[in-house]
């Protein structure tokens, strides 16, 4: 009980600190090389024990045509992924959680950059077979201190800041985040982020 309570308190404090940094404009993203394949698989691995409790299948699908090395802030990208994967595992009692990564959707500003250009747009999808989100709550969940239902905090915990911080981090990475959900069948969170590549 003490361990769980301490972890919960640390999570809330970390969320508040990150939120304050972003709101004050003091959060600066790093630009270092990293492997998106390794980052995604390590992020999923962190939830393997929790997923095993409900016999959830965790899987990751990375487009083979992506650059092997990207340049950006892997810590903040991992933070977004951990939040989305963590929520997916938390709200899924049976089935699976799938992470997919590929080039950004074609058309307009979402088009991936051509080979040899300065940046590359990636699209990340985190899909689950969980409880889903009511249609009238889809926009609200990205607002600070907001969760889909008043009973969510009592049942699942959380500060109501995770998705707000994720949205702000995605925007700092020149991307957008959204969600589609079917109550009782699951949710799919999708976000884009732009990186350099080598």
PyMOL CGO cylinders between C-alpha atoms (Angstrom):
from pymol import cmd
from pymol.cgo import CYLINDER

trace = [
    CYLINDER, 0.00, 0.00, 0.00, 2.83, 2.39, 0.86, 0.3, 1, 1, 1, 1, 1, 1,
    CYLINDER, 2.83, 2.39, 0.86, 4.61, 1.64, -2.43, 0.3, 1, 1, 1, 1, 1, 1,
    CYLINDER, 4.61, 1.64, -2.43, 1.48, 2.20, -4.51, 0.3, 1, 1, 1, 1, 1, 1,
    CYLINDER, 1.48, 2.20, -4.51, 0.66, 5.41, -2.63, 0.3, 1, 1, 1, 1, 1, 1,
    CYLINDER, 0.66, 5.41, -2.63, 4.21, 6.75, -3.07, 0.3, 1, 1, 1, 1, 1, 1,
    CYLINDER, 4.21, 6.75, -3.07, 4.20, 5.94, -6.80, 0.3, 1, 1, 1, 1, 1, 1,
    CYLINDER, 4.20, 5.94, -6.80, 0.82, 7.64, -7.20, 0.3, 1, 1, 1, 1, 1, 1,
    CYLINDER, 0.82, 7.64, -7.20, 2.04, 10.77, -5.39, 0.3, 1, 1, 1, 1, 1, 1,
    CYLINDER, 2.04, 10.77, -5.39, 5.24, 10.87, -7.46, 0.3, 1, 1, 1, 1, 1, 1,
    CYLINDER, 5.24, 10.87, -7.46, 3.22, 10.59, -10.67, 0.3, 1, 1, 1, 1, 1, 1,
    CYLINDER, 3.22, 10.59, -10.67, 1.02, 13.53, -9.68, 0.3, 1, 1, 1, 1, 1, 1,
    CYLINDER, 1.02, 13.53, -9.68, 4.00, 15.69, -8.68, 0.3, 1, 1, 1, 1, 1, 1,
    CYLINDER, 4.00, 15.69, -8.68, 5.83, 14.88, -11.92, 0.3, 1, 1, 1, 1, 1, 1,
    CYLINDER, 5.83, 14.88, -11.92, 2.74, 15.77, -13.97, 0.3, 1, 1, 1, 1, 1, 1,
    CYLINDER, 2.74, 15.77, -13.97, 2.35, 19.10, -12.18, 0.3, 1, 1, 1, 1, 1, 1,
    CYLINDER, 2.35, 19.10, -12.18, 6.04, 19.97, -12.64, 0.3, 1, 1, 1, 1, 1, 1,
    CYLINDER, 6.04, 19.97, -12.64, 5.97, 19.10, -16.35, 0.3, 1, 1, 1, 1, 1, 1,
    CYLINDER, 5.97, 19.10, -16.35, 2.74, 21.03, -16.83, 0.3, 1, 1, 1, 1, 1, 1,
    CYLINDER, 2.74, 21.03, -16.83, 4.28, 24.08, -15.13, 0.3, 1, 1, 1, 1, 1, 1,
    CYLINDER, 4.28, 24.08, -15.13, 7.40, 23.90, -17.31, 0.3, 1, 1, 1, 1, 1, 1,
    CYLINDER, 7.40, 23.90, -17.31, 5.36, 23.72, -20.50, 0.3, 1, 1, 1, 1, 1, 1,
    CYLINDER, 5.36, 23.72, -20.50, 2.97, 26.49, -19.47, 0.3, 1, 1, 1, 1, 1, 1,
    CYLINDER, 2.97, 26.49, -19.47, 5.88, 28.80, -18.59, 0.3, 1, 1, 1, 1, 1, 1,
    CYLINDER, 5.88, 28.80, -18.59, 7.69, 28.06, -21.85, 0.3, 1, 1, 1, 1, 1, 1,
    CYLINDER, 7.69, 28.06, -21.85, 10.74, 26.64, -20.04, 0.3, 1, 1, 1, 1, 1, 1,
    CYLINDER, 10.74, 26.64, -20.04, 10.62, 23.18, -21.59, 0.3, 1, 1, 1, 1, 1, 1,
    CYLINDER, 10.62, 23.18, -21.59, 13.18, 22.85, -24.39, 0.3, 1, 1, 1, 1, 1, 1,
    CYLINDER, 13.18, 22.85, -24.39, 13.24, 19.72, -26.53, 0.3, 1, 1, 1, 1, 1, 1,
    CYLINDER, 13.24, 19.72, -26.53, 16.54, 17.95, -27.14, 0.3, 1, 1, 1, 1, 1, 1,
    CYLINDER, 16.54, 17.95, -27.14, 17.84, 16.99, -30.57, 0.3, 1, 1, 1, 1, 1, 1,
    CYLINDER, 17.84, 16.99, -30.57, 19.76, 13.73, -30.31, 0.3, 1, 1, 1, 1, 1, 1,
    CYLINDER, 19.76, 13.73, -30.31, 19.80, 10.54, -32.44, 0.3, 1, 1, 1, 1, 1, 1,
    CYLINDER, 19.80, 10.54, -32.44, 17.61, 7.62, -31.36, 0.3, 1, 1, 1, 1, 1, 1,
    CYLINDER, 17.61, 7.62, -31.36, 15.94, 4.49, -32.69, 0.3, 1, 1, 1, 1, 1, 1,
    CYLINDER, 15.94, 4.49, -32.69, 12.16, 4.73, -32.76, 0.3, 1, 1, 1, 1, 1, 1,
    CYLINDER, 12.16, 4.73, -32.76, 11.89, 0.93, -32.98, 0.3, 1, 1, 1, 1, 1, 1,
    CYLINDER, 11.89, 0.93, -32.98, 13.92, 0.43, -29.81, 0.3, 1, 1, 1, 1, 1, 1,
    CYLINDER, 13.92, 0.43, -29.81, 12.09, 3.23, -28.00, 0.3, 1, 1, 1, 1, 1, 1,
    CYLINDER, 12.09, 3.23, -28.00, 8.64, 1.80, -28.76, 0.3, 1, 1, 1, 1, 1, 1,
    CYLINDER, 8.64, 1.80, -28.76, 9.54, -1.75, -27.82, 0.3, 1, 1, 1, 1, 1, 1,
    CYLINDER, 9.54, -1.75, -27.82, 11.18, -0.67, -24.56, 0.3, 1, 1, 1, 1, 1, 1,
    CYLINDER, 11.18, -0.67, -24.56, 8.13, 1.44, -23.73, 0.3, 1, 1, 1, 1, 1, 1,
    CYLINDER, 8.13, 1.44, -23.73, 5.82, -1.54, -24.19, 0.3, 1, 1, 1, 1, 1, 1,
    CYLINDER, 5.82, -1.54, -24.19, 8.13, -3.76, -22.17, 0.3, 1, 1, 1, 1, 1, 1,
    CYLINDER, 8.13, -3.76, -22.17, 7.65, -1.56, -19.12, 0.3, 1, 1, 1, 1, 1, 1,
    CYLINDER, 7.65, -1.56, -19.12, 3.99, -2.60, -19.00, 0.3, 1, 1, 1, 1, 1, 1,
    CYLINDER, 3.99, -2.60, -19.00, 4.49, -6.32, -19.61, 0.3, 1, 1, 1, 1, 1, 1,
    CYLINDER, 4.49, -6.32, -19.61, 4.00, -7.25, -15.96, 0.3, 1, 1, 1, 1, 1, 1,
    CYLINDER, 4.00, -7.25, -15.96, 0.84, -5.20, -15.56, 0.3, 1, 1, 1, 1, 1, 1,
    CYLINDER, 0.84, -5.20, -15.56, -0.55, -6.50, -18.87, 0.3, 1, 1, 1, 1, 1, 1,
    CYLINDER, -0.55, -6.50, -18.87, 0.15, -10.09, -17.84, 0.3, 1, 1, 1, 1, 1, 1,
    CYLINDER, 0.15, -10.09, -17.84, -2.23, -9.70, -14.89, 0.3, 1, 1, 1, 1, 1, 1,
    CYLINDER, -2.23, -9.70, -14.89, -5.13, -9.48, -17.37, 0.3, 1, 1, 1, 1, 1, 1,
    CYLINDER, -5.13, -9.48, -17.37, -3.50, -11.69, -20.00, 0.3, 1, 1, 1, 1, 1, 1,
    CYLINDER, -3.50, -11.69, -20.00, -3.32, -8.70, -22.35, 0.3, 1, 1, 1, 1, 1, 1,
    CYLINDER, -3.32, -8.70, -22.35, -1.38, -9.01, -25.58, 0.3, 1, 1, 1, 1, 1, 1,
    CYLINDER, -1.38, -9.01, -25.58, 1.13, -6.20, -26.14, 0.3, 1, 1, 1, 1, 1, 1,
    CYLINDER, 1.13, -6.20, -26.14, 2.51, -5.73, -29.64, 0.3, 1, 1, 1, 1, 1, 1,
    CYLINDER, 2.51, -5.73, -29.64, 4.42, -3.19, -31.69, 0.3, 1, 1, 1, 1, 1, 1,
    CYLINDER, 4.42, -3.19, -31.69, 4.44, -2.70, -35.46, 0.3, 1, 1, 1, 1, 1, 1,
    CYLINDER, 4.44, -2.70, -35.46, 7.09, -0.42, -37.00, 0.3, 1, 1, 1, 1, 1, 1,
    CYLINDER, 7.09, -0.42, -37.00, 7.04, 0.44, -40.70, 0.3, 1, 1, 1, 1, 1, 1,
    CYLINDER, 7.04, 0.44, -40.70, 10.15, -1.10, -42.26, 0.3, 1, 1, 1, 1, 1, 1,
    CYLINDER, 10.15, -1.10, -42.26, 10.66, 1.94, -44.50, 0.3, 1, 1, 1, 1, 1, 1,
    CYLINDER, 10.66, 1.94, -44.50, 11.23, 4.38, -41.66, 0.3, 1, 1, 1, 1, 1, 1,
    CYLINDER, 11.23, 4.38, -41.66, 14.71, 5.88, -41.22, 0.3, 1, 1, 1, 1, 1, 1,
    CYLINDER, 14.71, 5.88, -41.22, 16.77, 3.72, -38.83, 0.3, 1, 1, 1, 1, 1, 1,
    CYLINDER, 16.77, 3.72, -38.83, 17.87, 6.78, -36.85, 0.3, 1, 1, 1, 1, 1, 1,
    CYLINDER, 17.87, 6.78, -36.85, 15.78, 9.84, -36.02, 0.3, 1, 1, 1, 1, 1, 1,
    CYLINDER, 15.78, 9.84, -36.02, 16.90, 13.08, -34.40, 0.3, 1, 1, 1, 1, 1, 1,
    CYLINDER, 16.90, 13.08, -34.40, 14.73, 14.58, -31.68, 0.3, 1, 1, 1, 1, 1, 1,
    CYLINDER, 14.73, 14.58, -31.68, 13.87, 14.25, -28.01, 0.3, 1, 1, 1, 1, 1, 1,
    CYLINDER, 13.87, 14.25, -28.01, 13.46, 10.54, -27.18, 0.3, 1, 1, 1, 1, 1, 1,
    CYLINDER, 13.46, 10.54, -27.18, 12.71, 11.26, -23.51, 0.3, 1, 1, 1, 1, 1, 1,
    CYLINDER, 12.71, 11.26, -23.51, 9.66, 13.40, -24.29, 0.3, 1, 1, 1, 1, 1, 1,
    CYLINDER, 9.66, 13.40, -24.29, 8.51, 11.08, -27.08, 0.3, 1, 1, 1, 1, 1, 1,
    CYLINDER, 8.51, 11.08, -27.08, 8.75, 8.17, -24.63, 0.3, 1, 1, 1, 1, 1, 1,
    CYLINDER, 8.75, 8.17, -24.63, 6.76, 10.22, -22.10, 0.3, 1, 1, 1, 1, 1, 1,
    CYLINDER, 6.76, 10.22, -22.10, 3.88, 10.57, -24.57, 0.3, 1, 1, 1, 1, 1, 1,
    CYLINDER, 3.88, 10.57, -24.57, 4.00, 6.88, -25.48, 0.3, 1, 1, 1, 1, 1, 1,
    CYLINDER, 4.00, 6.88, -25.48, 4.17, 5.78, -21.85, 0.3, 1, 1, 1, 1, 1, 1,
    CYLINDER, 4.17, 5.78, -21.85, 1.14, 7.88, -21.02, 0.3, 1, 1, 1, 1, 1, 1,
    CYLINDER, 1.14, 7.88, -21.02, -0.91, 6.49, -23.91, 0.3, 1, 1, 1, 1, 1, 1,
    CYLINDER, -0.91, 6.49, -23.91, 0.22, 2.88, -23.42, 0.3, 1, 1, 1, 1, 1, 1,
    CYLINDER, 0.22, 2.88, -23.42, -0.30, 3.18, -19.66, 0.3, 1, 1, 1, 1, 1, 1,
    CYLINDER, -0.30, 3.18, -19.66, -3.85, 4.43, -20.17, 0.3, 1, 1, 1, 1, 1, 1,
    CYLINDER, -3.85, 4.43, -20.17, -4.54, 1.68, -22.71, 0.3, 1, 1, 1, 1, 1, 1,
    CYLINDER, -4.54, 1.68, -22.71, -3.36, -1.03, -20.32, 0.3, 1, 1, 1, 1, 1, 1,
    CYLINDER, -3.36, -1.03, -20.32, -5.18, 0.57, -17.38, 0.3, 1, 1, 1, 1, 1, 1,
    CYLINDER, -5.18, 0.57, -17.38, -8.54, 0.71, -19.17, 0.3, 1, 1, 1, 1, 1, 1,
    CYLINDER, -8.54, 0.71, -19.17, -8.32, -2.66, -20.95, 0.3, 1, 1, 1, 1, 1, 1,
    CYLINDER, -8.32, -2.66, -20.95, -9.42, -5.76, -19.05, 0.3, 1, 1, 1, 1, 1, 1,
    CYLINDER, -9.42, -5.76, -19.05, -9.05, -8.21, -21.94, 0.3, 1, 1, 1, 1, 1, 1,
    CYLINDER, -9.05, -8.21, -21.94, -7.72, -8.30, -25.47, 0.3, 1, 1, 1, 1, 1, 1,
    CYLINDER, -7.72, -8.30, -25.47, -4.70, -6.33, -26.65, 0.3, 1, 1, 1, 1, 1, 1,
    CYLINDER, -4.70, -6.33, -26.65, -2.81, -3.06, -26.82, 0.3, 1, 1, 1, 1, 1, 1,
    CYLINDER, -2.81, -3.06, -26.82, -1.10, -2.37, -30.14, 0.3, 1, 1, 1, 1, 1, 1,
    CYLINDER, -1.10, -2.37, -30.14, 1.42, 0.35, -30.97, 0.3, 1, 1, 1, 1, 1, 1,
    CYLINDER, 1.42, 0.35, -30.97, 1.93, 1.17, -34.67, 0.3, 1, 1, 1, 1, 1, 1,
    CYLINDER, 1.93, 1.17, -34.67, 4.43, 3.63, -36.15, 0.3, 1, 1, 1, 1, 1, 1,
    CYLINDER, 4.43, 3.63, -36.15, 4.60, 4.73, -39.78, 0.3, 1, 1, 1, 1, 1, 1,
    CYLINDER, 4.60, 4.73, -39.78, 5.03, 7.75, -42.04, 0.3, 1, 1, 1, 1, 1, 1,
    CYLINDER, 5.03, 7.75, -42.04, 2.63, 10.62, -41.49, 0.3, 1, 1, 1, 1, 1, 1,
    CYLINDER, 2.63, 10.62, -41.49, -0.56, 10.67, -43.53, 0.3, 1, 1, 1, 1, 1, 1,
    CYLINDER, -0.56, 10.67, -43.53, -0.23, 12.12, -47.02, 0.3, 1, 1, 1, 1, 1, 1,
    CYLINDER, -0.23, 12.12, -47.02, -1.65, 15.46, -47.95, 0.3, 1, 1, 1, 1, 1, 1,
    CYLINDER, -1.65, 15.46, -47.95, -0.93, 19.06, -46.96, 0.3, 1, 1, 1, 1, 1, 1,
    CYLINDER, -0.93, 19.06, -46.96, 1.37, 19.72, -44.03, 0.3, 1, 1, 1, 1, 1, 1,
    CYLINDER, 1.37, 19.72, -44.03, 1.01, 16.13, -42.85, 0.3, 1, 1, 1, 1, 1, 1,
    CYLINDER, 1.01, 16.13, -42.85, 3.01, 14.74, -45.79, 0.3, 1, 1, 1, 1, 1, 1,
    CYLINDER, 3.01, 14.74, -45.79, 6.31, 13.10, -44.84, 0.3, 1, 1, 1, 1, 1, 1,
    CYLINDER, 6.31, 13.10, -44.84, 9.40, 14.86, -46.03, 0.3, 1, 1, 1, 1, 1, 1,
    CYLINDER, 9.40, 14.86, -46.03, 11.22, 13.48, -49.05, 0.3, 1, 1, 1, 1, 1, 1,
    CYLINDER, 11.22, 13.48, -49.05, 14.43, 11.49, -48.53, 0.3, 1, 1, 1, 1, 1, 1,
    CYLINDER, 14.43, 11.49, -48.53, 17.35, 13.74, -47.77, 0.3, 1, 1, 1, 1, 1, 1,
    CYLINDER, 17.35, 13.74, -47.77, 15.20, 16.60, -46.51, 0.3, 1, 1, 1, 1, 1, 1,
    CYLINDER, 15.20, 16.60, -46.51, 15.53, 18.12, -43.06, 0.3, 1, 1, 1, 1, 1, 1,
    CYLINDER, 15.53, 18.12, -43.06, 12.58, 16.56, -41.24, 0.3, 1, 1, 1, 1, 1, 1,
    CYLINDER, 12.58, 16.56, -41.24, 10.31, 13.54, -41.34, 0.3, 1, 1, 1, 1, 1, 1,
    CYLINDER, 10.31, 13.54, -41.34, 6.75, 13.29, -40.03, 0.3, 1, 1, 1, 1, 1, 1,
    CYLINDER, 6.75, 13.29, -40.03, 5.84, 10.12, -38.13, 0.3, 1, 1, 1, 1, 1, 1,
    CYLINDER, 5.84, 10.12, -38.13, 2.43, 8.89, -37.10, 0.3, 1, 1, 1, 1, 1, 1,
    CYLINDER, 2.43, 8.89, -37.10, 2.00, 6.86, -33.91, 0.3, 1, 1, 1, 1, 1, 1,
    CYLINDER, 2.00, 6.86, -33.91, -1.12, 4.86, -33.08, 0.3, 1, 1, 1, 1, 1, 1,
    CYLINDER, -1.12, 4.86, -33.08, -1.92, 3.28, -29.72, 0.3, 1, 1, 1, 1, 1, 1,
    CYLINDER, -1.92, 3.28, -29.72, -4.99, 1.06, -30.01, 0.3, 1, 1, 1, 1, 1, 1,
    CYLINDER, -4.99, 1.06, -30.01, -6.68, -0.98, -27.29, 0.3, 1, 1, 1, 1, 1, 1,
    CYLINDER, -6.68, -0.98, -27.29, -9.73, -3.19, -26.80, 0.3, 1, 1, 1, 1, 1, 1,
    CYLINDER, -9.73, -3.19, -26.80, -10.73, -1.51, -23.56, 0.3, 1, 1, 1, 1, 1, 1,
    CYLINDER, -10.73, -1.51, -23.56, -13.76, 0.25, -22.13, 0.3, 1, 1, 1, 1, 1, 1,
    CYLINDER, -13.76, 0.25, -22.13, -13.74, 3.05, -24.69, 0.3, 1, 1, 1, 1, 1, 1,
    CYLINDER, -13.74, 3.05, -24.69, -14.71, 6.70, -24.26, 0.3, 1, 1, 1, 1, 1, 1,
    CYLINDER, -14.71, 6.70, -24.26, -18.21, 8.21, -24.67, 0.3, 1, 1, 1, 1, 1, 1,
    CYLINDER, -18.21, 8.21, -24.67, -18.46, 10.43, -27.80, 0.3, 1, 1, 1, 1, 1, 1,
    CYLINDER, -18.46, 10.43, -27.80, -19.33, 13.53, -25.77, 0.3, 1, 1, 1, 1, 1, 1,
    CYLINDER, -19.33, 13.53, -25.77, -16.12, 13.14, -23.70, 0.3, 1, 1, 1, 1, 1, 1,
    CYLINDER, -16.12, 13.14, -23.70, -13.60, 12.77, -26.54, 0.3, 1, 1, 1, 1, 1, 1,
    CYLINDER, -13.60, 12.77, -26.54, -12.60, 16.44, -26.66, 0.3, 1, 1, 1, 1, 1, 1,
    CYLINDER, -12.60, 16.44, -26.66, -12.74, 16.99, -22.89, 0.3, 1, 1, 1, 1, 1, 1,
    CYLINDER, -12.74, 16.99, -22.89, -10.16, 14.32, -22.02, 0.3, 1, 1, 1, 1, 1, 1,
    CYLINDER, -10.16, 14.32, -22.02, -7.36, 16.52, -23.36, 0.3, 1, 1, 1, 1, 1, 1,
    CYLINDER, -7.36, 16.52, -23.36, -8.28, 19.33, -20.95, 0.3, 1, 1, 1, 1, 1, 1,
    CYLINDER, -8.28, 19.33, -20.95, -6.35, 19.73, -17.70, 0.3, 1, 1, 1, 1, 1, 1,
    CYLINDER, -6.35, 19.73, -17.70, -7.56, 17.81, -14.63, 0.3, 1, 1, 1, 1, 1, 1,
    CYLINDER, -7.56, 17.81, -14.63, -10.31, 16.19, -16.73, 0.3, 1, 1, 1, 1, 1, 1,
    CYLINDER, -10.31, 16.19, -16.73, -11.17, 12.52, -17.07, 0.3, 1, 1, 1, 1, 1, 1,
    CYLINDER, -11.17, 12.52, -17.07, -13.91, 10.82, -19.04, 0.3, 1, 1, 1, 1, 1, 1,
    CYLINDER, -13.91, 10.82, -19.04, -16.04, 10.02, -16.00, 0.3, 1, 1, 1, 1, 1, 1,
    CYLINDER, -16.04, 10.02, -16.00, -16.27, 11.28, -12.43, 0.3, 1, 1, 1, 1, 1, 1,
    CYLINDER, -16.27, 11.28, -12.43, -15.67, 7.75, -11.15, 0.3, 1, 1, 1, 1, 1, 1,
    CYLINDER, -15.67, 7.75, -11.15, -12.48, 7.26, -13.19, 0.3, 1, 1, 1, 1, 1, 1,
    CYLINDER, -12.48, 7.26, -13.19, -10.16, 8.71, -10.55, 0.3, 1, 1, 1, 1, 1, 1,
    CYLINDER, -10.16, 8.71, -10.55, -11.71, 6.57, -7.83, 0.3, 1, 1, 1, 1, 1, 1,
    CYLINDER, -11.71, 6.57, -7.83, -11.45, 3.38, -9.86, 0.3, 1, 1, 1, 1, 1, 1,
    CYLINDER, -11.45, 3.38, -9.86, -8.25, 3.86, -11.87, 0.3, 1, 1, 1, 1, 1, 1,
    CYLINDER, -8.25, 3.86, -11.87, -6.36, 6.76, -10.30, 0.3, 1, 1, 1, 1, 1, 1,
    CYLINDER, -6.36, 6.76, -10.30, -4.48, 9.45, -12.23, 0.3, 1, 1, 1, 1, 1, 1,
    CYLINDER, -4.48, 9.45, -12.23, -4.15, 13.21, -12.06, 0.3, 1, 1, 1, 1, 1, 1,
    CYLINDER, -4.15, 13.21, -12.06, -6.12, 14.15, -15.16, 0.3, 1, 1, 1, 1, 1, 1,
    CYLINDER, -6.12, 14.15, -15.16, -2.99, 15.86, -16.54, 0.3, 1, 1, 1, 1, 1, 1,
    CYLINDER, -2.99, 15.86, -16.54, -1.40, 13.06, -18.56, 0.3, 1, 1, 1, 1, 1, 1,
    CYLINDER, -1.40, 13.06, -18.56, -3.27, 13.65, -21.81, 0.3, 1, 1, 1, 1, 1, 1,
    CYLINDER, -3.27, 13.65, -21.81, -2.98, 17.44, -21.46, 0.3, 1, 1, 1, 1, 1, 1,
    CYLINDER, -2.98, 17.44, -21.46, 0.80, 17.14, -21.12, 0.3, 1, 1, 1, 1, 1, 1,
    CYLINDER, 0.80, 17.14, -21.12, 0.93, 14.65, -24.00, 0.3, 1, 1, 1, 1, 1, 1,
    CYLINDER, 0.93, 14.65, -24.00, -0.99, 17.04, -26.25, 0.3, 1, 1, 1, 1, 1, 1,
    CYLINDER, -0.99, 17.04, -26.25, 1.35, 19.91, -25.38, 0.3, 1, 1, 1, 1, 1, 1,
    CYLINDER, 1.35, 19.91, -25.38, 4.47, 17.78, -25.94, 0.3, 1, 1, 1, 1, 1, 1,
    CYLINDER, 4.47, 17.78, -25.94, 3.14, 16.61, -29.31, 0.3, 1, 1, 1, 1, 1, 1,
    CYLINDER, 3.14, 16.61, -29.31, 2.50, 20.21, -30.31, 0.3, 1, 1, 1, 1, 1, 1,
    CYLINDER, 2.50, 20.21, -30.31, 6.09, 21.08, -29.31, 0.3, 1, 1, 1, 1, 1, 1,
    CYLINDER, 6.09, 21.08, -29.31, 7.17, 18.30, -31.69, 0.3, 1, 1, 1, 1, 1, 1,
    CYLINDER, 7.17, 18.30, -31.69, 5.15, 20.02, -34.46, 0.3, 1, 1, 1, 1, 1, 1,
    CYLINDER, 5.15, 20.02, -34.46, 2.42, 17.40, -34.42, 0.3, 1, 1, 1, 1, 1, 1,
    CYLINDER, 2.42, 17.40, -34.42, -1.19, 16.83, -33.45, 0.3, 1, 1, 1, 1, 1, 1,
    CYLINDER, -1.19, 16.83, -33.45, -2.98, 14.27, -31.30, 0.3, 1, 1, 1, 1, 1, 1,
    CYLINDER, -2.98, 14.27, -31.30, -6.50, 12.88, -31.50, 0.3, 1, 1, 1, 1, 1, 1,
    CYLINDER, -6.50, 12.88, -31.50, -8.62, 9.91, -30.52, 0.3, 1, 1, 1, 1, 1, 1,
    CYLINDER, -8.62, 9.91, -30.52, -11.33, 7.68, -31.96, 0.3, 1, 1, 1, 1, 1, 1,
    CYLINDER, -11.33, 7.68, -31.96, -13.28, 5.45, -29.63, 0.3, 1, 1, 1, 1, 1, 1,
    CYLINDER, -13.28, 5.45, -29.63, -16.13, 2.98, -29.57, 0.3, 1, 1, 1, 1, 1, 1,
    CYLINDER, -16.13, 2.98, -29.57, -17.51, 2.58, -26.03, 0.3, 1, 1, 1, 1, 1, 1,
    CYLINDER, -17.51, 2.58, -26.03, -17.20, -1.01, -24.89, 0.3, 1, 1, 1, 1, 1, 1,
    CYLINDER, -17.20, -1.01, -24.89, -14.90, -1.93, -27.79, 0.3, 1, 1, 1, 1, 1, 1,
    CYLINDER, -14.90, -1.93, -27.79, -11.79, 0.21, -27.40, 0.3, 1, 1, 1, 1, 1, 1,
    CYLINDER, -11.79, 0.21, -27.40, -9.95, 3.39, -28.32, 0.3, 1, 1, 1, 1, 1, 1,
    CYLINDER, -9.95, 3.39, -28.32, -7.24, 4.43, -30.74, 0.3, 1, 1, 1, 1, 1, 1,
    CYLINDER, -7.24, 4.43, -30.74, -5.07, 7.44, -29.92, 0.3, 1, 1, 1, 1, 1, 1,
    CYLINDER, -5.07, 7.44, -29.92, -3.14, 8.84, -32.88, 0.3, 1, 1, 1, 1, 1, 1,
    CYLINDER, -3.14, 8.84, -32.88, -0.47, 11.49, -32.86, 0.3, 1, 1, 1, 1, 1, 1,
    CYLINDER, -0.47, 11.49, -32.86, 2.08, 12.86, -35.27, 0.3, 1, 1, 1, 1, 1, 1,
    CYLINDER, 2.08, 12.86, -35.27, 5.51, 14.26, -34.51, 0.3, 1, 1, 1, 1, 1, 1,
    CYLINDER, 5.51, 14.26, -34.51, 8.21, 15.70, -36.72, 0.3, 1, 1, 1, 1, 1, 1,
    CYLINDER, 8.21, 15.70, -36.72, 11.86, 14.66, -36.37, 0.3, 1, 1, 1, 1, 1, 1,
    CYLINDER, 11.86, 14.66, -36.37, 15.17, 15.11, -38.08, 0.3, 1, 1, 1, 1, 1, 1,
    CYLINDER, 15.17, 15.11, -38.08, 16.68, 12.00, -39.56, 0.3, 1, 1, 1, 1, 1, 1,
    CYLINDER, 16.68, 12.00, -39.56, 20.03, 10.64, -40.60, 0.3, 1, 1, 1, 1, 1, 1,
]
cmd.load_cgo(trace, "trace")
